[in-house]
Amino acid sequence: MIKMMAIYKKPLNKDEFDNYYFNTHLPLASKMPGLRRVEIDKIYGTPFGETNYYMIANMYFDSKEDLNSALSSPEGRACGKDLKNFTTDNVELVFSQVDSNN
């Protein structure tokens, strides 16, 4: 299984961010073909106190090929374009191979 993570830094206005993310962006992302599951993690701190991070969106796909197909699909391109509507430089996208054997 492959996971794409969108890691968001704290927005200036959390209520506006949440409203746009959950009512507009997440419904767009959920339409990507091959998407198996979405998990949203709200970050509340670290062992050392405060953090600059706010949220992680975890999106699961069966394979790298499925992820690449999803990102290049019309739905994936629309989702990528929509990022500019509510965030600019406060998101990082990373990919990982999920190791569920441990």
C-alpha positions as CSV (number, residue, x, y, z in Angstrom):
1,M,0.0,0.0,0.0
2,I,1.1,3.5,-0.8
3,K,0.3,6.6,1.2
4,M,0.4,10.3,0.1
5,M,0.6,12.7,3.0
6,A,-0.3,16.3,2.8
7,I,1.3,18.0,5.9
8,Y,-0.1,21.4,6.7
9,K,1.5,24.1,8.8
10,K,-0.7,26.1,11.1
11,P,-3.0,28.4,9.0
12,L,-3.5,32.0,10.0
13,N,-7.3,31.3,10.5
14,K,-8.0,27.8,11.6
15,D,-11.8,28.1,11.2
16,E,-11.5,29.4,7.6
17,F,-9.0,26.7,6.8
18,D,-11.1,23.9,8.3
19,N,-14.3,25.2,6.6
20,Y,-12.6,25.3,3.1
21,Y,-10.7,22.0,3.6
22,F,-13.6,19.9,4.9
23,N,-16.3,21.4,2.7
24,T,-14.5,22.0,-0.6
25,H,-11.0,20.4,-0.8
26,L,-11.6,17.1,0.8
27,P,-14.7,16.3,-1.3
28,L,-12.5,17.0,-4.4
29,A,-9.7,14.8,-3.1
30,S,-12.1,12.0,-2.3
31,K,-13.1,11.8,-6.0
32,M,-9.6,10.7,-7.1
33,P,-9.7,7.3,-8.8
34,G,-8.0,4.5,-6.9
35,L,-8.2,6.3,-3.5
36,R,-8.8,3.6,-0.9
37,R,-9.0,5.5,2.3
38,V,-8.5,9.0,3.8
39,E,-7.4,9.7,7.4
40,I,-7.1,13.2,8.8
41,D,-4.8,13.8,11.8
42,K,-5.2,17.1,13.7
43,I,-1.9,17.8,15.4
44,Y,-2.1,19.1,18.9
45,G,1.6,19.2,20.0
46,T,4.9,17.4,20.5
47,P,6.7,15.9,23.4
48,F,8.5,19.3,23.6
49,G,5.4,21.5,23.4
50,E,4.1,23.6,20.5
51,T,4.6,22.8,16.9
52,N,4.2,24.7,13.6
53,Y,2.2,21.8,12.1
54,Y,-1.6,21.7,12.1
55,M,-2.9,18.7,10.2
56,I,-1.9,15.7,8.1
57,A,-4.1,14.3,5.4
58,N,-3.3,10.6,4.8
59,M,-4.5,9.2,1.5
60,Y,-4.0,5.5,0.7
61,F,-3.6,3.8,-2.7
62,D,-2.9,0.2,-3.6
63,S,0.2,1.0,-5.6
64,K,2.5,3.7,-6.9
65,E,0.9,3.3,-10.3
66,D,-2.6,3.9,-8.8
67,L,-1.2,7.0,-7.0
68,N,0.3,8.4,-10.2
69,S,-2.9,7.7,-12.1
70,A,-4.9,9.5,-9.5
71,L,-2.6,12.5,-9.5
72,S,-2.7,12.8,-13.3
73,S,-6.5,12.2,-13.5
74,P,-8.8,15.2,-14.0
75,E,-9.9,14.8,-10.4
76,G,-6.3,14.8,-9.2
77,R,-5.3,17.8,-11.2
78,A,-8.4,19.7,-10.0
79,C,-7.4,18.8,-6.4
80,G,-3.8,20.0,-6.9
81,K,-5.1,23.3,-8.5
82,D,-7.5,23.8,-5.6
83,L,-4.6,23.8,-3.1
84,K,-3.8,27.4,-4.2
85,N,-7.3,28.5,-3.1
86,F,-6.7,27.9,0.6
87,T,-2.9,27.3,1.1
88,T,0.2,28.4,-0.6
89,D,3.5,27.6,1.0
90,N,2.3,25.9,4.1
91,V,1.8,22.4,2.8
92,E,4.2,19.6,1.9
93,L,3.3,16.5,0.0
94,V,5.2,13.3,0.6
95,F,4.8,9.7,-0.5
96,S,5.5,6.6,1.5
97,Q,5.4,2.8,1.3
98,V,3.2,1.5,4.1
99,D,4.9,-1.4,5.9
100,S,2.2,-3.2,7.9
101,N,4.4,-6.2,8.7
102,N,5.8,-4.6,11.8
